[in-house]
């Protein structure tokens, strides 16, 4: 009797697997489809999206499908991955068209979500000929933290474009860089990664009025807020995961090196609610001009770094905690200002990361006169020689480790600012 019961269970399981493997899309077996991506798109929306779809389908116990670019596909049924120009970056649609399944996503995040949706539909049954689904990833948390990490810090220079007109270079390409357009996308960036701490530079009052209400919906609070002078280098935090212990804001002086009051640092000390451990964050934007453009600029940045390092020593002695330093420092790693950090015992987080890192320089064209592109004008494409955004760990306490350092280069970010956002996942 027991053997017959086990055999029945095995037969039912096998029948279930066989049934799922024979699922149909618009009347055709899934196994007869080819995943076809648009070769004109960037990899993240093309072949990478196709591989993600195949992986999701495999998780739904579907046959492993071929992947081909549209230029190589000749005949047969296709699951086509496309991106309509008028589709918003976080939106997607799934529909059957002439026997093919069309997945139309505004960006890589939306395409991934649509792939997950298709896989779930096939877990539950066939996809009918009249299938038509629309959705969005806006408002969703999308990216889990690295294994073994319990602290996430996200940082970015978000480009202060506080004007209410569209620059001619942007008008000619049909794009709009105004804060009303960019603020919701920055807010979704925060929501997608849900950092414990968010560090921004070039953060204007104009952007604050649009951006802050959006992230307050997700619980975020600003650590220091003052309108005279306005803090262009704020730190935000998630009170669900961290408690604010201390905060300080310093506007660099004299004013000739602070660029209309935008060059400053903010420091904050937090307590992690899950472990009780303290950590500090110092966020900055250093003087921006080159030595050739304004003599003394290198030494101005070096002096500003010394002020930050002095602040870090105060925090180290008062709280005895690990300190993270982030910001747009307008200086390369081998320059005098940044060498002060390294010679002072600060470790770049991209070098400290134990599990995964990103070696891109984190910068590209985006401005009122140039529009935007992936092209970088930095002296080198790699981080060590070409980055001006930096992230350091200092006075790391026992058991503290940076697990991941990553630049976020999704296509929609290219239109937002000339700096790719970056994050660290750390064990604290």
C-alpha positions in Angstrom: 0.0 0.0 0.0 2.8 2.4 1.0 4.7 1.6 -2.2 1.6 2.3 -4.3 1.1 5.6 -2.6 4.6 6.7 -3.2 4.3 5.6 -6.9 1.1 7.6 -7.2 2.8 10.7 -5.8 5.7 10.3 -8.2 3.4 9.9 -11.1 1.4 12.9 -10.2 4.6 15.0 -9.8 5.9 13.7 -13.2 2.5 14.5 -14.8 2.6 18.0 -13.3 6.2 18.6 -14.7 5.1 17.3 -18.1 2.0 19.5 -18.1 4.1 22.6 -17.3 6.7 21.7 -19.9 3.9 21.6 -22.5 2.4 25.0 -21.7 1.3 27.0 -24.7 1.5 30.6 -25.7 -1.4 31.6 -28.0 -1.9 27.9 -28.9 1.7 27.1 -29.7 3.9 25.1 -27.3 6.4 27.2 -25.4 9.2 24.9 -26.5 8.6 26.1 -30.1 9.4 29.7 -29.3 12.7 31.6 -29.7 13.6 34.5 -27.5 14.4 37.4 -29.8 15.9 40.6 -28.6 16.5 43.9 -30.4 20.2 44.1 -31.4 20.0 47.9 -31.5 19.4 48.2 -27.8 22.1 48.2 -25.1 22.9 44.8 -23.6 21.0 45.4 -20.4 17.8 45.8 -22.5 18.8 43.3 -25.2 20.8 40.1 -24.7 21.0 40.5 -20.9 17.2 40.9 -20.7 16.8 37.8 -23.0 19.0 35.8 -20.6 17.0 36.9 -17.7 13.8 35.8 -19.4 15.2 32.4 -20.2 16.3 32.0 -16.5 12.9 33.0 -15.3 11.2 30.5 -17.7 13.6 27.8 -16.5 12.5 28.6 -12.9 8.9 28.0 -14.1 10.0 24.6 -15.4 9.7 25.6 -19.1 12.1 24.3 -21.8 15.3 26.1 -22.4 14.7 28.4 -25.3 17.1 29.7 -28.0 18.2 33.3 -27.8 18.7 35.2 -31.1 19.1 38.9 -32.0 16.4 40.2 -34.3 19.0 40.4 -37.1 19.5 36.6 -37.1 15.9 35.4 -36.5 14.3 34.2 -39.7 11.1 32.3 -39.0 9.0 30.6 -36.3 7.3 31.8 -33.2 9.1 34.4 -31.0 9.0 36.0 -27.6 10.1 39.4 -28.6 11.8 41.9 -26.2 11.4 45.4 -27.4 11.4 49.0 -26.0 8.9 51.5 -27.4 10.3 55.0 -27.5 7.2 56.4 -25.9 7.1 54.0 -23.0 8.0 55.4 -19.6 11.2 53.9 -18.1 9.5 51.9 -15.4 6.5 50.7 -17.3 6.0 47.4 -19.2 3.4 45.6 -21.3 2.9 42.0 -22.3 0.7 41.0 -25.2 0.2 38.5 -28.0 0.6 39.9 -31.5 0.2 37.6 -34.5 1.0 34.5 -32.6 4.2 36.0 -31.0 4.5 37.2 -27.4 5.6 40.8 -27.2 7.3 42.1 -24.1 7.7 45.8 -24.2 9.6 47.4 -21.4 10.7 51.0 -20.8 14.0 49.9 -19.4 15.9 46.9 -18.0 14.1 47.0 -14.6 10.7 46.9 -16.3 11.8 44.1 -18.7 12.9 42.0 -15.8 9.6 42.5 -14.0 7.7 41.6 -17.2 9.8 38.4 -17.6 8.9 37.4 -14.1 5.3 38.0 -14.9 5.4 35.8 -18.0 7.1 33.0 -16.1 4.4 33.2 -13.4 1.6 33.1 -16.0 3.2 29.9 -17.4 3.4 28.3 -14.0 -0.3 28.8 -13.7 -1.4 27.8 -17.2 -1.3 28.6 -20.8 -1.1 32.2 -22.1 -4.2 32.9 -24.2 -4.3 34.6 -27.6 -6.0 37.7 -26.1 -3.4 38.2 -23.3 -2.6 41.8 -22.7 -1.1 43.0 -19.4 0.3 46.3 -18.4 2.3 47.2 -15.3 5.0 49.2 -13.7 7.9 48.8 -11.3 7.4 52.3 -9.9 7.0 52.2 -6.2 8.5 48.7 -5.9 11.6 47.5 -4.0 13.6 45.6 -6.6 17.1 44.8 -5.4 18.0 42.6 -2.4 21.1 43.3 -0.4 24.3 41.2 -0.8 24.4 38.0 1.3 25.8 38.7 4.8 25.3 42.5 4.6 23.0 44.6 6.8 23.9 48.1 5.8 23.3 49.8 2.4 24.5 53.3 1.5 23.5 55.0 -1.8 25.3 58.1 -3.1 25.0 60.4 -6.1 25.6 63.9 -7.4 22.2 64.6 -8.9 23.1 67.6 -11.1 21.7 70.9 -9.9 19.5 72.1 -12.8 17.0 74.3 -11.0 15.8 76.2 -14.0 12.2 76.0 -15.3 13.1 76.1 -19.0 14.3 73.2 -21.3 17.8 73.8 -22.7 18.0 74.0 -26.5 20.3 70.9 -26.7 17.6 68.9 -24.9 14.7 70.4 -26.8 16.3 69.3 -30.0 16.4 65.7 -28.9 12.9 65.8 -27.4 14.1 65.4 -23.8 13.3 67.3 -20.6 15.9 67.6 -17.7 13.8 69.7 -15.4 13.4 68.7 -11.8 9.7 67.9 -12.2 10.8 65.1 -14.6 13.9 63.9 -12.8 12.7 64.0 -9.2 10.3 61.0 -9.5 13.0 58.9 -11.2 15.5 59.7 -8.5 12.8 58.7 -6.0 12.2 55.4 -7.7 16.0 54.8 -7.7 15.9 55.2 -3.9 12.8 53.0 -3.6 14.3 50.2 -5.8 17.4 49.9 -3.6 16.0 51.1 -0.2 19.3 52.2 1.3 19.6 52.8 5.0 21.5 56.0 4.2 21.3 58.2 1.1 24.0 60.8 0.4 23.4 63.5 -2.3 25.4 66.3 -3.8 24.2 69.3 -5.9 20.9 69.0 -4.0 19.1 72.3 -4.5 16.1 73.7 -2.6 14.3 73.6 -5.9 14.9 69.8 -6.2 14.1 69.3 -2.5 10.6 70.7 -2.9 9.9 68.0 -5.5 12.0 65.1 -4.4 11.7 65.0 -0.6 7.9 64.5 -0.4 8.3 61.5 -2.8 10.8 59.7 -0.6 9.1 60.6 2.6 6.3 58.3 1.4 8.9 55.5 1.9 9.8 56.7 5.4 13.0 58.7 4.7 14.0 61.7 6.7 16.7 64.3 6.2 19.4 64.4 8.8 20.1 68.1 8.6 17.8 70.7 7.0 18.5 74.4 7.0 17.7 77.1 4.4 20.3 79.6 5.4 22.7 78.5 4.1 21.0 75.7 2.1 22.7 72.3 2.5 23.7 71.0 -0.9 25.3 67.9 0.5 22.5 66.3 2.6 22.3 62.9 4.2 18.9 61.1 4.4 18.2 58.0 6.4 15.5 55.3 6.9 14.3 55.5 10.5 13.0 52.0 10.3 16.5 50.6 10.1 18.8 53.3 11.7 18.5 55.9 14.4 20.1 59.3 14.0 22.5 60.0 16.9 24.4 63.1 15.8 24.7 65.4 12.8 26.9 68.3 11.7 27.0 70.6 8.6 30.0 72.7 7.5 30.0 75.1 4.5 33.5 75.4 3.2 35.2 78.8 3.6 36.2 81.2 2.3 33.3 81.7 0.0 35.5 81.9 -3.1 36.0 78.2 -2.8 32.4 77.2 -2.0 30.8 78.0 -5.4 27.7 80.0 -4.4 27.5 78.0 -1.2 27.3 74.6 -2.7 30.6 73.1 -1.5 30.3 71.6 2.0 30.2 68.5 4.0 27.6 66.9 6.2 28.4 64.3 8.8 26.0 62.0 10.7 26.3 59.3 13.2 23.7 56.5 13.2 22.9 53.4 15.3 21.8 50.3 13.4 18.6 49.1 15.0 19.2 45.4 14.3 22.6 45.3 16.0 22.9 48.5 18.0 26.3 49.2 16.4 27.2 52.8 15.6 28.6 54.0 12.3 29.2 57.5 10.8 28.8 58.9 7.3 30.5 62.0 5.9 29.2 63.3 2.6 30.8 66.1 0.6 31.2 68.0 -2.6 34.6 69.6 -3.1 35.6 72.7 -5.1 35.2 72.0 -8.7 37.6 74.0 -10.9 40.9 72.6 -12.3 44.2 74.1 -11.3 44.6 75.4 -14.9 41.2 77.2 -14.7 41.8 78.7 -11.3 45.2 78.5 -9.7 45.0 77.3 -6.1 42.1 74.9 -6.8 44.1 71.7 -5.9 45.1 73.2 -2.6 41.6 74.4 -1.9 40.3 70.8 -2.3 43.2 69.5 -0.2 42.3 71.9 2.6 38.6 70.9 2.4 39.7 67.2 2.7 41.7 68.1 5.8 38.6 69.6 7.3 36.7 66.3 6.7 39.5 64.3 8.1 39.5 66.4 11.2 35.8 65.8 11.5 36.4 62.1 11.1 38.9 62.1 13.9 36.4 63.8 16.2 33.8 61.1 15.4 36.4 58.4 15.8 37.4 59.5 19.2 33.9 60.4 20.4 32.0 57.3 19.1 34.7 54.8 18.3 32.8 53.7 15.2 33.4 52.8 11.5 33.3 55.8 9.2 32.2 56.0 5.6 33.1 59.0 3.4 31.3 59.7 0.2 31.0 62.4 -2.4 31.9 64.2 -5.6 35.5 65.3 -4.9 36.4 66.6 -8.3 39.8 65.0 -8.0 41.4 61.8 -9.2 42.7 59.1 -6.8 46.4 59.9 -7.4 45.8 63.7 -6.8 47.0 65.5 -3.7 43.5 65.8 -2.1 42.7 62.1 -2.4 46.2 60.9 -1.5 45.6 62.5 1.9 42.8 60.1 2.5 44.7 57.1 1.4 47.8 58.0 3.2 45.7 58.6 6.3 44.4 55.0 6.4 41.2 55.4 4.4 40.4 52.5 2.0 38.5 53.0 -1.2 35.3 50.9 -0.9 35.7 49.5 -4.5 39.0 48.0 -3.3 37.7 46.9 0.0 34.7 45.0 -1.4 35.0 41.3 -0.8 32.2 39.9 -3.0 31.7 42.2 -6.0 33.0 45.5 -7.2 32.7 48.0 -10.1 35.7 49.5 -11.8 34.0 52.0 -14.1 34.8 55.7 -13.6 31.2 56.5 -12.8 30.9 59.5 -15.0 29.4 60.5 -18.4 28.1 63.4 -20.4 25.0 65.1 -19.1 24.5 68.8 -19.0 22.5 71.8 -20.4 24.7 72.4 -23.4 25.6 68.8 -24.3 22.4 66.8 -23.7 23.4 63.3 -22.5 25.3 60.2 -23.6 27.3 57.3 -22.3 30.5 59.0 -23.4 32.9 59.9 -20.6 35.4 62.8 -20.8 37.4 61.7 -17.8 41.0 60.8 -18.4 40.5 57.1 -18.0 37.5 54.7 -18.1 38.6 52.8 -15.0 37.8 54.0 -11.5 41.4 54.1 -10.1 42.6 56.5 -12.8 39.4 58.2 -13.9 36.9 58.6 -11.1 36.1 61.8 -9.3 33.4 60.4 -7.1 34.9 58.5 -4.1 33.7 56.3 -1.3 36.0 55.4 1.6 35.8 53.3 4.7 37.9 54.4 7.7 38.4 53.1 11.2 36.6 49.8 10.4 35.7 48.0 13.6 35.9 44.3 14.2 33.6 42.3 11.9 32.8 45.3 9.6 33.4 44.6 5.9 32.3 46.1 2.6 30.7 43.3 0.7 29.7 45.1 -2.6 30.6 48.3 -4.3 28.4 48.9 -7.4 27.7 51.7 -9.9 24.1 51.8 -11.1 24.2 52.3 -14.8 20.6 51.6 -15.9 19.8 53.5 -19.1 17.3 55.9 -17.4 20.1 57.2 -15.1 22.0 58.7 -18.1 19.4 61.4 -18.5 19.3 62.3 -14.8 22.9 63.4 -14.1 26.4 63.1 -15.3 27.3 60.9 -12.3 26.2 57.3 -12.1 24.7 56.6 -8.6 26.8 54.1 -6.6 26.1 52.0 -3.5 27.8 49.8 -1.0 26.5 46.9 0.9 28.4 46.3 4.1 28.3 43.9 7.1 28.2 46.0 10.2 
